[in-house]
Amino acid sequence: MPRQSKSIIAQLPEPEAIDYPALFQKCRSGEIDLLVVLGPTASGKTSLAVRLASQMGESEIISADSRQVYRRMDIGTGKDLAEYGEIPYHLIDITDPGQPYNVFEFKKDFTAALEDIRSRGKFPILCGGTGLYINAVTAGYDFRTSKPLSNIGSAGAGENAVRSPYFIGTLVSREVRNSRIDARLDARLANGMVEEIQGLLESGVPAPVLLGYGLEYKFVTQYILGELSFAEMREKLAIAIHQFAKRQMTWFRGMERSGVSIHWVTP
């Protein structure tokens, strides 16, 4: 008898009701020294981080997004800078497309931003979806031995910079997330994403570099080069972003299995 295959979908964590006034008091007292807002793409991370910064006051946001560091890569990376309002932000638009940037650079830049924020008596909020970057500055990781460190922040740049982070995860169902991804993709295509990437190519950013940034930059570049039709590009890109969001959630659930306590909320 043929074996029946079943599609197994990982169960989402249960959302929590966070006592935000109590949380903010712990931040002000130093019991918590960094708020971390994480989650998959299209889950409302930035909106939540901005809202928390506004409610707590005297707070600034550090981005943990591996592509928003690049200037002129705006629509494709979804910077939405207007969303920050009057809240200061860091590690966005800090280097040019094609310049090497990796987790080592991020650790250095994060430490500098963290020290700057603290030196002015402000509170830091780390917000993003690049799990490797978040791990590197909150859990500690020795890239020379490839072993995680037990002491938070004890590797490389920013030694002991973060000792007691508090993690908040933005939670949406897969169906809602994919619907948001699709709607957002269509809006970005309508609002100039193809033209943005065409401009990068015309300015001298090599096609292989853009292809290497993946997702929007990979598939739109293939469309511009004539390797895909518009319809093919849109379909393949939507599927790729859905898969990317799933991988992000897998990473964050892996963080939980390694001992990180993530407080999931529905923003």
Accessible surface in RSA format (square Angstrom, percent):
REM  Atomic radii and reference values for relative SASA: ProtOr
REM  Chains: A
REM  Algorithm: Lee & Richards
REM  Probe-radius: 1.40
REM  Slices: 20
REM RES _ NUM      All-atoms   Total-Side   Main-Chain    Non-polar    All polar
REM                ABS   REL    ABS   REL    ABS   REL    ABS   REL    ABS   REL
RES MET A   1   218.83 113.3 137.09  90.7  81.74 194.6 107.99  91.8 110.83 146.8
RES PRO A   2   119.46  87.1 102.12  93.1  17.34  63.0 114.06  94.2   5.40  33.6
RES ARG A   3   229.08  96.2 193.88  98.8  35.19  83.8  78.31 107.0 150.77  91.4
RES GLN A   4   139.23  77.9 117.63  86.0  21.60  51.4  43.01  91.5  96.23  73.0
RES SER A   5   114.19  96.5  81.28 108.5  32.91  75.8  53.51 113.9  60.68  85.0
RES LYS A   6   170.77  83.3 141.65  86.9  29.13  69.4  89.17  80.3  81.61  86.9
RES SER A   7   108.51  91.7  68.71  91.7  39.80  91.7  52.22 111.2  56.28  78.9
RES ILE A   8   155.96  88.7 124.84  93.0  31.12  75.0 127.79  92.0  28.17  76.4
RES ILE A   9    99.14  56.4  74.60  55.6  24.54  59.2  77.34  55.7  21.80  59.2
RES ALA A  10    86.23  79.3  63.90  98.6  22.33  50.8  73.03 102.8  13.20  35.0
RES GLN A  11   150.51  84.2 129.54  94.7  20.97  49.9  51.51 109.6  99.00  75.1
RES LEU A  12    63.88  35.6  53.60  38.3  10.28  25.9  53.72  37.7  10.17  27.4
RES PRO A  13    18.65  13.6   7.76   7.1  10.88  39.6  15.65  12.9   3.00  18.6
RES GLU A  14   133.46  76.6 121.89  92.2  11.57  27.5  61.95 119.8  71.51  58.4
RES PRO A  15    69.23  50.5  48.66  44.4  20.57  74.8  48.84  40.3  20.39 126.7
RES GLU A  16    83.54  48.0  64.67  48.9  18.87  44.9  32.30  62.5  51.24  41.8
RES ALA A  17   108.75 100.0  69.14 106.7  39.61  90.1  76.71 108.0  32.03  84.9
RES ILE A  18    26.13  14.9   4.61   3.4  21.52  51.9   9.12   6.6  17.01  46.1
RES ASP A  19    91.90  64.4  77.00  76.6  14.89  35.2  39.82  93.7  52.08  51.9
RES TYR A  20    53.17  24.8  52.26  29.7   0.90   2.4  47.44  35.7   5.73   7.1
RES PRO A  21   101.18  73.7  91.45  83.4   9.73  35.4  96.27  79.5   4.91  30.5
RES ALA A  22    43.99  40.4  34.66  53.5   9.33  21.2  42.63  60.0   1.36   3.6
RES LEU A  23     6.97   3.9   4.31   3.1   2.67   6.7   6.41   4.5   0.56   1.5
RES PHE A  24    12.47   6.2  12.47   7.7   0.00   0.0  12.47   7.6   0.00   0.0
RES GLN A  25   103.64  58.0 103.64  75.7   0.00   0.0  43.07  91.7  60.57  45.9
RES LYS A  26    88.70  43.3  88.54  54.3   0.17   0.4  34.45  31.0  54.26  57.8
RES CYS A  27     5.64   4.3   0.21   0.2   5.43  12.8   0.21   0.5   5.43   5.9
RES ARG A  28   140.68  59.1 102.05  52.0  38.63  92.0  59.28  81.0  81.41  49.3
RES SER A  29    76.25  64.4  33.89  45.2  42.36  97.6  40.39  86.0  35.86  50.2
RES GLY A  30    47.81  59.0   0.00   N/A  47.81  59.0  29.25  80.3  18.56  41.6
RES GLU A  31   108.09  62.1  88.55  67.0  19.55  46.5  44.62  86.3  63.47  51.8
RES ILE A  32    12.30   7.0  12.16   9.1   0.14   0.3  12.16   8.8   0.14   0.4
RES ASP A  33    26.20  18.3  22.80  22.7   3.40   8.0  19.41  45.7   6.79   6.8
RES LEU A  34     0.00   0.0   0.00   0.0   0.00   0.0   0.00   0.0   0.00   0.0
RES LEU A  35     0.01   0.0   0.01   0.0   0.00   0.0   0.01   0.0   0.00   0.0
RES VAL A  36     0.00   0.0   0.00   0.0   0.00   0.0   0.00   0.0   0.00   0.0
RES VAL A  37     0.00   0.0   0.00   0.0   0.00   0.0   0.00   0.0   0.00   0.0
RES LEU A  38     0.00   0.0   0.00   0.0   0.00   0.0   0.00   0.0   0.00   0.0
RES GLY A  39     0.00   0.0   0.00   N/A   0.00   0.0   0.00   0.0   0.00   0.0
RES PRO A  40     1.46   1.1   1.46   1.3   0.00   0.0   1.46   1.2   0.00   0.0
RES THR A  41    18.33  13.0  17.12  17.4   1.20   2.9   7.30   9.8  11.03  16.7
RES ALA A  42    16.00  14.7   1.60   2.5  14.40  32.8  12.54  17.7   3.46   9.2
RES SER A  43     0.17   0.1   0.00   0.0   0.17   0.4   0.00   0.0   0.17   0.2
RES GLY A  44    26.92  33.2   0.00   N/A  26.92  33.2  22.42  61.5   4.50  10.1
RES LYS A  45    28.74  14.0  26.10  16.0   2.65   6.3  12.48  11.2  16.27  17.3
RES THR A  46    35.56  25.3  33.12  33.6   2.44   5.8   6.99   9.4  28.57  43.2
RES SER A  47    47.85  40.4  42.31  56.5   5.54  12.8  24.74  52.7  23.11  32.4
RES LEU A  48     4.30   2.4   4.28   3.1   0.02   0.1   4.28   3.0   0.02   0.1
RES ALA A  49     0.16   0.1   0.16   0.2   0.00   0.0   0.16   0.2   0.00   0.0
RES VAL A  50    20.87  13.7  20.87  18.9   0.00   0.0  20.87  18.1   0.00   0.0
RES ARG A  51   101.09  42.4  96.68  49.3   4.41  10.5  47.06  64.3  54.03  32.7
RES LEU A  52     2.15   1.2   2.15   1.5   0.00   0.0   2.15   1.5   0.00   0.0
RES ALA A  53     0.78   0.7   0.00   0.0   0.78   1.8   0.00   0.0   0.78   2.1
RES SER A  54    68.18  57.6  42.06  56.1  26.12  60.2  34.92  74.4  33.26  46.6
RES GLN A  55   104.96  58.7  73.09  53.4  31.86  75.9  36.84  78.4  68.12  51.7
RES MET A  56    12.35   6.4   2.54   1.7   9.81  23.4   2.01   1.7  10.34  13.7
RES GLY A  57    28.31  34.9   0.00   N/A  28.31  34.9  26.06  71.5   2.24   5.0
RES GLU A  58   115.54  66.3 100.50  76.0  15.04  35.8  53.36 103.2  62.19  50.8
RES SER A  59     5.82   4.9   0.00   0.0   5.82  13.4   0.00   0.0   5.82   8.2
RES GLU A  60     6.50   3.7   6.50   4.9   0.00   0.0   1.16   2.3   5.34   4.4
RES ILE A  61     0.32   0.2   0.32   0.2   0.00   0.0   0.32   0.2   0.00   0.0
RES ILE A  62     0.00   0.0   0.00   0.0   0.00   0.0   0.00   0.0   0.00   0.0
RES SER A  63     4.54   3.8   3.14   4.2   1.40   3.2   1.43   3.0   3.11   4.4
RES ALA A  64     0.00   0.0   0.00   0.0   0.00   0.0   0.00   0.0   0.00   0.0
RES ASP A  65    37.72  26.4  36.97  36.8   0.75   1.8   3.70   8.7  34.02  33.9
RES SER A  66    40.69  34.4  35.27  47.1   5.42  12.5  14.00  29.8  26.69  37.4
RES ARG A  67    37.91  15.9  37.91  19.3   0.00   0.0  15.04  20.6  22.87  13.9
RES GLN A  68    19.09  10.7  19.09  14.0   0.00   0.0   0.00   0.0  19.09  14.5
RES VAL A  69     1.07   0.7   1.07   1.0   0.00   0.0   1.07   0.9   0.00   0.0
RES TYR A  70     9.95   4.6   9.95   5.7   0.00   0.0   1.88   1.4   8.06   9.9
RES ARG A  71    95.26  40.0  95.08  48.5   0.17   0.4  36.25  49.5  59.01  35.8
RES ARG A  72   111.46  46.8 101.47  51.7   9.99  23.8  67.41  92.1  44.05  26.7
RES MET A  73     0.00   0.0   0.00   0.0   0.00   0.0   0.00   0.0   0.00   0.0
RES ASP A  74    62.33  43.7  60.23  59.9   2.10   5.0  22.05  51.9  40.28  40.2
RES ILE A  75    51.11  29.1  44.68  33.3   6.43  15.5  50.96  36.7   0.15   0.4
RES GLY A  76     0.20   0.2   0.00   N/A   0.20   0.2   0.00   0.0   0.20   0.5
RES THR A  77    12.46   8.9   0.48   0.5  11.98  28.5   1.55   2.1  10.91  16.5
RES GLY A  78    13.22  16.3   0.00   N/A  13.22  16.3   2.81   7.7  10.41  23.3
RES LYS A  79     6.44   3.1   2.90   1.8   3.54   8.4   2.90   2.6   3.54   3.8
RES ASP A  80    87.37  61.2  70.67  70.3  16.69  39.5  23.13  54.4  64.24  64.1
RES LEU A  81    60.99  34.0  50.41  36.1  10.58  26.6  50.64  35.6  10.35  27.8
RES ALA A  82    99.50  91.5  68.91 106.3  30.59  69.6  81.57 114.9  17.93  47.5
RES GLU A  83    66.42  38.1  45.51  34.4  20.91  49.8  34.60  66.9  31.82  26.0
RES TYR A  84     7.59   3.5   7.10   4.0   0.49   1.3   0.72   0.5   6.87   8.5
RES GLY A  85    62.56  77.1   0.00   N/A  62.56  77.1  36.55 100.3  26.01  58.3
RES GLU A  86   172.98  99.3 142.96 108.2  30.02  71.5  64.61 125.0 108.37  88.5
RES ILE A  87    26.55  15.1  23.79  17.7   2.76   6.7  23.89  17.2   2.66   7.2
RES PRO A  88    62.73  45.7  52.33  47.7  10.40  37.8  62.73  51.8   0.00   0.0
RES TYR A  89    81.08  37.9  61.64  35.1  19.44  50.6  34.60  26.0  46.48  57.3
RES HIS A  90    35.59  19.5  30.09  20.9   5.50  14.1  20.31  20.9  15.29  17.8
RES LEU A  91    15.11   8.4  11.25   8.1   3.85   9.7  11.25   7.9   3.85  10.4
RES ILE A  92    10.87   6.2   0.00   0.0  10.87  26.2   0.00   0.0  10.87  29.5
RES ASP A  93    50.22  35.2  37.79  37.6  12.43  29.4  17.70  41.6  32.53  32.4
RES ILE A  94    58.77  33.4  37.28  27.8  21.49  51.8  39.96  28.8  18.81  51.1
RES THR A  95    22.32  15.9  19.99  20.3   2.33   5.5   9.65  13.0  12.66  19.1
RES ASP A  96    61.42  43.0  60.70  60.4   0.72   1.7  11.29  26.6  50.12  50.0
RES PRO A  97    12.20   8.9   0.01   0.0  12.19  44.3   0.01   0.0  12.19  75.8
RES GLY A  98    35.03  43.2   0.00   N/A  35.03  43.2   9.38  25.8  25.64  57.4
RES GLN A  99    95.41  53.4  93.69  68.5   1.72   4.1  14.44  30.7  80.97  61.4
RES PRO A 100   115.17  83.9  92.27  84.1  22.90  83.2 103.52  85.5  11.65  72.4
RES TYR A 101    32.24  15.1   8.43   4.8  23.81  61.9   8.43   6.3  23.81  29.3
RES ASN A 102    67.24  46.4  64.01  61.9   3.23   7.8  28.52  68.6  38.72  37.4
RES VAL A 103    11.32   7.4   9.65   8.7   1.67   4.0   9.65   8.4   1.67   4.5
RES PHE A 104   115.43  57.7 107.47  66.6   7.95  20.7 108.85  66.0   6.58  18.8
RES GLU A 105    61.21  35.1  60.51  45.8   0.69   1.6   8.18  15.8  53.03  43.3
RES PHE A 106     0.66   0.3   0.66   0.4   0.00   0.0   0.66   0.4   0.00   0.0
RES LYS A 107    13.66   6.7  13.66   8.4   0.00   0.0   9.59   8.6   4.06   4.3
RES LYS A 108   112.28  54.8 110.13  67.6   2.15   5.1  69.62  62.7  42.67  45.4
RES ASP A 109    31.90  22.3  29.83  29.7   2.07   4.9   5.07  11.9  26.84  26.8
RES PHE A 110     2.57   1.3   2.57   1.6   0.00   0.0   2.57   1.6   0.00   0.0
RES THR A 111    15.16  10.8  15.16  15.4   0.00   0.0  13.10  17.6   2.06   3.1
RES ALA A 112    60.36  55.5  50.67  78.2   9.69  22.0  55.25  77.8   5.11  13.5
RES ALA A 113     9.00   8.3   3.13   4.8   5.86  13.3   8.24  11.6   0.76   2.0
RES LEU A 114     0.48   0.3   0.48   0.3   0.00   0.0   0.48   0.3   0.00   0.0
RES GLU A 115   106.72  61.3 100.17  75.8   6.54  15.6  39.05  75.5  67.66  55.2
RES ASP A 116    59.50  41.7  53.22  53.0   6.28  14.9  23.76  55.9  35.74  35.6
RES ILE A 117     0.00   0.0   0.00   0.0   0.00   0.0   0.00   0.0   0.00   0.0
RES ARG A 118    88.64  37.2  71.11  36.2  17.53  41.7  44.12  60.3  44.51  27.0
RES SER A 119    90.98  76.9  46.33  61.8  44.64 102.8  49.55 105.5  41.43  58.0
RES ARG A 120   108.26  45.5  83.48  42.6  24.78  59.0  69.80  95.4  38.47  23.3
RES GLY A 121    62.73  77.4   0.00   N/A  62.73  77.4  37.51 102.9  25.22  56.5
RES LYS A 122    62.84  30.7  53.68  32.9   9.16  21.8  23.06  20.8  39.78  42.4
RES PHE A 123    26.26  13.1  24.80  15.4   1.46   3.8  25.66  15.6   0.60   1.7
RES PRO A 124     3.31   2.4   3.31   3.0   0.00   0.0   3.31   2.7   0.00   0.0
RES ILE A 125     0.00   0.0   0.00   0.0   0.00   0.0   0.00   0.0   0.00   0.0
RES LEU A 126     0.03   0.0   0.03   0.0   0.00   0.0   0.03   0.0   0.00   0.0
RES CYS A 127     7.70   5.8   4.36   4.9   3.34   7.9   0.54   1.4   7.17   7.7
RES GLY A 128     5.28   6.5   0.00   N/A   5.28   6.5   5.28  14.5   0.00   0.0
RES GLY A 129     9.23  11.4   0.00   N/A   9.23  11.4   4.89  13.4   4.34   9.7
RES THR A 130    30.29  21.5  24.10  24.4   6.19  14.8  21.54  28.9   8.75  13.2
RES GLY A 131     7.51   9.3   0.00   N/A   7.51   9.3   0.37   1.0   7.14  16.0
RES LEU A 132    78.21  43.6  76.22  54.5   1.99   5.0  76.22  53.5   1.99   5.4
RES TYR A 133    11.31   5.3  11.31   6.4   0.00   0.0   6.01   4.5   5.30   6.5
RES ILE A 134     0.09   0.1   0.09   0.1   0.00   0.0   0.09   0.1   0.00   0.0
RES ASN A 135    25.00  17.2  24.84  24.0   0.16   0.4  10.39  25.0  14.61  14.1
RES ALA A 136     2.13   2.0   0.08   0.1   2.05   4.7   0.64   0.9   1.49   3.9
RES VAL A 137     9.53   6.3   3.31   3.0   6.21  15.0   7.36   6.4   2.17   5.9
RES THR A 138     2.32   1.7   0.77   0.8   1.55   3.7   0.08   0.1   2.24   3.4
RES ALA A 139    30.90  28.4  25.64  39.6   5.26  12.0  28.50  40.1   2.40   6.4
RES GLY A 140     1.04   1.3   0.00   N/A   1.04   1.3   0.45   1.2   0.59   1.3
RES TYR A 141    72.22  33.7  71.58  40.7   0.64   1.7  41.21  31.0  31.01  38.2
RES ASP A 142    17.55  12.3  16.24  16.2   1.30   3.1   1.71   4.0  15.84  15.8
RES PHE A 143    58.76  29.4  34.14  21.1  24.61  64.1  35.39  21.5  23.37  66.9
RES ARG A 144   209.07  87.8 169.51  86.4  39.56  94.2  85.37 116.7 123.70  75.0
RES THR A 145    76.29  54.3  55.92  56.7  20.37  48.5  61.19  82.2  15.10  22.8
RES SER A 146    79.49  67.2  63.85  85.2  15.64  36.0  32.06  68.3  47.44  66.5
RES LYS A 147   136.17  66.4 136.05  83.5   0.12   0.3  78.98  71.1  57.19  60.9
RES PRO A 148   100.46  73.2  82.92  75.6  17.54  63.8  82.92  68.5  17.53 109.0
RES LEU A 149    56.08  31.2  43.91  31.4  12.17  30.6  46.21  32.5   9.87  26.6
RES SER A 150   112.99  95.5  71.04  94.8  41.95  96.6  57.18 121.8  55.80  78.2
RES ASN A 151    96.94  66.9  93.17  90.0   3.77   9.1  15.16  36.5  81.78  79.0
RES ILE A 152    58.31  33.2  49.74  37.1   8.56  20.6  49.74  35.8   8.56  23.2
RES GLY A 153     6.52   8.0   0.00   N/A   6.52   8.0   6.43  17.7   0.09   0.2
RES SER A 154    33.89  28.6  16.54  22.1  17.35  40.0  14.55  31.0  19.34  27.1
RES ALA A 155     7.33   6.7   3.14   4.8   4.19   9.5   5.67   8.0   1.66   4.4
RES GLY A 156    56.90  70.2   0.00   N/A  56.90  70.2  39.40 108.1  17.49  39.2
RES ALA A 157    51.06  46.9  25.88  39.9  25.18  57.3  37.75  53.2  13.31  35.3
RES GLY A 158    16.68  20.6   0.00   N/A  16.68  20.6   6.32  17.3  10.36  23.2
RES GLU A 159   122.47  70.3  99.60  75.3  22.88  54.5  21.20  41.0 101.28  82.7
RES ASN A 160    58.44  40.3  48.23  46.6  10.21  24.6   6.58  15.8  51.87  50.1
RES ALA A 161    18.09  16.6   9.27  14.3   8.81  20.0  16.63  23.4   1.45   3.8
RES VAL A 162     0.33   0.2   0.33   0.3   0.00   0.0   0.33   0.3   0.00   0.0
RES ARG A 163   156.14  65.6 140.19  71.5  15.95  38.0  54.92  75.1 101.22  61.3
RES SER A 164    38.94  32.9  33.56  44.8   5.38  12.4  33.91  72.2   5.03   7.1
RES PRO A 165    23.57  17.2   4.07   3.7  19.50  70.9   4.07   3.4  19.50 121.2
RES TYR A 166    41.59  19.4  39.35  22.4   2.23   5.8  30.38  22.8  11.21  13.8
RES PHE A 167    15.04   7.5  14.62   9.1   0.42   1.1  14.62   8.9   0.42   1.2
RES ILE A 168     0.00   0.0   0.00   0.0   0.00   0.0   0.00   0.0   0.00   0.0
RES GLY A 169     0.00   0.0   0.00   N/A   0.00   0.0   0.00   0.0   0.00   0.0
RES THR A 170     0.15   0.1   0.00   0.0   0.15   0.4   0.00   0.0   0.15   0.2
RES LEU A 171     9.88   5.5   8.10   5.8   1.78   4.5   8.57   6.0   1.31   3.5
RES VAL A 172    17.31  11.4   7.90   7.2   9.41  22.7  14.62  12.7   2.69   7.3
RES SER A 173    39.68  33.5  33.43  44.6   6.25  14.4  30.17  64.2   9.51  13.3
RES ARG A 174    94.85  39.8  93.31  47.6   1.54   3.7  24.25  33.1  70.59  42.8
RES GLU A 175   116.34  66.8 106.15  80.3  10.19  24.3  70.52 136.4  45.81  37.4
RES VAL A 176    68.24  44.9  65.85  59.6   2.39   5.8  68.23  59.3   0.01   0.0
RES ARG A 177     9.63   4.0   9.63   4.9   0.00   0.0   0.00   0.0   9.63   5.8
RES ASN A 178    33.00  22.8  33.00  31.9   0.00   0.0  10.50  25.3  22.50  21.7
RES SER A 179    70.14  59.3  61.84  82.5   8.30  19.1  29.60  63.0  40.54  56.8
RES ARG A 180    98.87  41.5  92.79  47.3   6.08  14.5  40.61  55.5  58.26  35.3
RES ILE A 181     0.63   0.4   0.16   0.1   0.47   1.1   0.16   0.1   0.47   1.3
RES ASP A 182    41.90  29.3  41.88  41.7   0.01   0.0  12.95  30.5  28.95  28.9
RES ALA A 183    65.34  60.1  52.22  80.6  13.12  29.9  59.66  84.0   5.68  15.1
RES ARG A 184    66.92  28.1  60.93  31.1   5.99  14.3  41.98  57.4  24.94  15.1
RES LEU A 185     2.99   1.7   1.17   0.8   1.82   4.6   2.98   2.1   0.01   0.0
RES ASP A 186    66.40  46.5  61.44  61.1   4.96  11.7  28.12  66.2  38.27  38.2
RES ALA A 187    46.87  43.1  39.19  60.5   7.68  17.5  46.21  65.1   0.66   1.8
RES ARG A 188    27.44  11.5  26.53  13.5   0.91   2.2  12.14  16.6  15.30   9.3
RES LEU A 189    22.13  12.3   7.20   5.2  14.92  37.5   7.43   5.2  14.70  39.6
RES ALA A 190    87.12  80.1  45.66  70.5  41.46  94.3  57.10  80.4  30.02  79.5
RES ASN A 191   107.93  74.4  84.38  81.5  23.55  56.7  26.98  64.9  80.95  78.2
RES GLY A 192    18.31  22.6   0.00   N/A  18.31  22.6  14.99  41.1   3.32   7.4
RES MET A 193     0.00   0.0   0.00   0.0   0.00   0.0   0.00   0.0   0.00   0.0
RES VAL A 194    24.59  16.2  24.59  22.3   0.00   0.0  24.59  21.4   0.00   0.0
RES GLU A 195   117.10  67.2 107.35  81.2   9.74  23.2  64.28 124.3  52.82  43.1
RES GLU A 196    30.36  17.4  15.78  11.9  14.57  34.7  23.25  45.0   7.11   5.8
RES ILE A 197     0.00   0.0   0.00   0.0   0.00   0.0   0.00   0.0   0.00   0.0
RES GLN A 198    61.43  34.4  61.43  44.9   0.00   0.0  24.64  52.4  36.80  27.9
RES GLY A 199    31.82  39.2   0.00   N/A  31.82  39.2  27.32  75.0   4.51  10.1
RES LEU A 200     3.20   1.8   2.51   1.8   0.69   1.7   2.51   1.8   0.69   1.9
RES LEU A 201    34.39  19.2  19.06  13.6  15.32  38.5  19.67  13.8  14.72  39.6
RES GLU A 202   132.99  76.4  93.73  70.9  39.26  93.5  44.12  85.3  88.87  72.6
RES SER A 203    67.45  57.0  24.62  32.9  42.84  98.7  36.31  77.3  31.14  43.6
RES GLY A 204    57.02  70.3   0.00   N/A  57.02  70.3  36.23  99.4  20.79  46.6
RES VAL A 205    10.85   7.1   7.10   6.4   3.75   9.0   9.30   8.1   1.55   4.2
RES PRO A 206    72.84  53.1  62.53  57.0  10.32  37.5  72.84  60.1   0.00   0.0
RES ALA A 207    22.38  20.6  17.76  27.4   4.62  10.5  17.76  25.0   4.62  12.2
RES PRO A 208    98.22  71.6  86.56  78.9  11.66  42.4  88.35  72.9   9.86  61.3
RES VAL A 209    44.82  29.5  36.74  33.3   8.08  19.5  43.33  37.6   1.49   4.0
RES LEU A 210     0.00   0.0   0.00   0.0   0.00   0.0   0.00   0.0   0.00   0.0
RES LEU A 211    57.17  31.8  49.66  35.5   7.51  18.9  49.93  35.1   7.24  19.5
RES GLY A 212    66.77  82.3   0.00   N/A  66.77  82.3  35.05  96.2  31.71  71.0
RES TYR A 213    40.28  18.8  27.05  15.4  13.23  34.4  28.33  21.3  11.95  14.7
RES GLY A 214    19.71  24.3   0.00   N/A  19.71  24.3  19.71  54.1   0.00   0.0
RES LEU A 215    25.80  14.4  22.64  16.2   3.16   7.9  22.64  15.9   3.16   8.5
RES GLU A 216     4.06   2.3   4.06   3.1   0.00   0.0   0.09   0.2   3.97   3.2
RES TYR A 217     0.00   0.0   0.00   0.0   0.00   0.0   0.00   0.0   0.00   0.0
RES LYS A 218    79.69  38.9  79.69  48.9   0.00   0.0  28.92  26.0  50.77  54.1
RES PHE A 219    22.75  11.4  22.75  14.1   0.00   0.0  22.75  13.8   0.00   0.0
RES VAL A 220     0.00   0.0   0.00   0.0   0.00   0.0   0.00   0.0   0.00   0.0
RES THR A 221     0.00   0.0   0.00   0.0   0.00   0.0   0.00   0.0   0.00   0.0
RES GLN A 222    37.60  21.0  37.60  27.5   0.00   0.0   0.31   0.7  37.30  28.3
RES TYR A 223    70.16  32.8  64.26  36.6   5.90  15.3  25.01  18.8  45.15  55.7
RES ILE A 224    43.24  24.6  14.32  10.7  28.92  69.7  19.21  13.8  24.02  65.2
RES LEU A 225    86.34  48.1  54.93  39.3  31.41  79.0  59.72  41.9  26.62  71.6
RES GLY A 226    64.26  79.2   0.00   N/A  64.26  79.2  31.14  85.4  33.13  74.2
RES GLU A 227   106.58  61.2  75.66  57.2  30.92  73.6  40.47  78.3  66.12  54.0
RES LEU A 228    26.17  14.6  19.86  14.2   6.30  15.8  22.55  15.8   3.62   9.7
RES SER A 229    57.73  48.8  44.53  59.4  13.20  30.4  50.08 106.6   7.65  10.7
RES PHE A 230    95.01  47.5  91.11  56.4   3.90  10.1  91.11  55.2   3.90  11.2
RES ALA A 231    73.28  67.4  62.58  96.6  10.70  24.3  67.69  95.3   5.59  14.8
RES GLU A 232    81.59  46.8  79.93  60.5   1.66   4.0  25.48  49.3  56.11  45.8
RES MET A 233     0.00   0.0   0.00   0.0   0.00   0.0   0.00   0.0   0.00   0.0
RES ARG A 234    61.99  26.0  61.99  31.6   0.00   0.0  23.63  32.3  38.35  23.2
RES GLU A 235   105.77  60.7 103.94  78.6   1.83   4.3  30.64  59.3  75.13  61.3
RES LYS A 236    97.10  47.4  92.98  57.0   4.13   9.8  41.36  37.2  55.75  59.4
RES LEU A 237     0.00   0.0   0.00   0.0   0.00   0.0   0.00   0.0   0.00   0.0
RES ALA A 238     4.62   4.3   4.62   7.1   0.00   0.0   4.62   6.5   0.00   0.0
RES ILE A 239    83.42  47.5  83.34  62.1   0.08   0.2  83.42  60.1   0.00   0.0
RES ALA A 240    16.05  14.8  14.20  21.9   1.85   4.2  15.35  21.6   0.70   1.9
RES ILE A 241     5.04   2.9   5.04   3.8   0.00   0.0   5.04   3.6   0.00   0.0
RES HIS A 242    42.65  23.3  39.74  27.6   2.91   7.4  28.40  29.3  14.25  16.6
RES GLN A 243    95.51  53.4  93.12  68.1   2.39   5.7  28.44  60.5  67.07  50.9
RES PHE A 244    62.42  31.2  62.42  38.7   0.00   0.0  62.42  37.8   0.00   0.0
RES ALA A 245     0.00   0.0   0.00   0.0   0.00   0.0   0.00   0.0   0.00   0.0
RES LYS A 246   126.12  61.5 125.48  77.0   0.63   1.5  73.56  66.2  52.55  56.0
RES ARG A 247   138.43  58.1 132.52  67.6   5.92  14.1  71.39  97.6  67.04  40.6
RES GLN A 248    15.58   8.7  11.85   8.7   3.73   8.9   9.63  20.5   5.95   4.5
RES MET A 249    17.56   9.1  17.52  11.6   0.04   0.1  15.86  13.5   1.71   2.3
RES THR A 250    80.58  57.3  74.32  75.3   6.27  14.9  60.41  81.1  20.18  30.5
RES TRP A 251   107.99  43.3  97.44  47.2  10.55  24.8 104.98  56.0   3.01   4.9
RES PHE A 252     0.34   0.2   0.34   0.2   0.00   0.0   0.34   0.2   0.00   0.0
RES ARG A 253    67.39  28.3  66.69  34.0   0.69   1.6  18.47  25.2  48.92  29.6
RES GLY A 254    21.77  26.9   0.00   N/A  21.77  26.9  15.79  43.3   5.99  13.4
RES MET A 255     7.15   3.7   3.67   2.4   3.48   8.3   6.07   5.2   1.08   1.4
RES GLU A 256    45.11  25.9  30.53  23.1  14.58  34.7  17.34  33.5  27.78  22.7
RES ARG A 257   183.12  76.9 143.29  73.0  39.82  94.8  82.31 112.5 100.81  61.1
RES SER A 258    91.21  77.1  47.65  63.6  43.56 100.3  51.38 109.4  39.83  55.8
RES GLY A 259    65.68  81.0   0.00   N/A  65.68  81.0  35.61  97.7  30.07  67.3
RES VAL A 260    28.82  19.0  20.46  18.5   8.36  20.1  25.36  22.0   3.46   9.4
RES SER A 261    73.98  62.5  59.24  79.1  14.74  34.0  48.38 103.0  25.60  35.9
RES ILE A 262     8.49   4.8   0.00   0.0   8.49  20.5   0.00   0.0   8.49  23.0
RES HIS A 263    37.69  20.6  37.69  26.2   0.00   0.0  28.86  29.7   8.83  10.3
RES TRP A 264     4.65   1.9   4.53   2.2   0.12   0.3   4.53   2.4   0.12   0.2
RES VAL A 265    10.08   6.6  10.08   9.1   0.00   0.0  10.08   8.8   0.00   0.0
RES THR A 266    89.97  64.0  68.24  69.2  21.73  51.8  40.11  53.9  49.87  75.4
RES PRO A 267    64.16  46.8   9.17   8.4  54.99 199.9  34.61  28.6  29.55 183.7
END  Absolute sums over single chains surface
CHAIN  1 A    13329.0      10326.4       3002.6       7429.9       5899.0
END  Absolute sums over all chains
TOTAL         13329.0      10326.4       3002.6       7429.9       5899.0
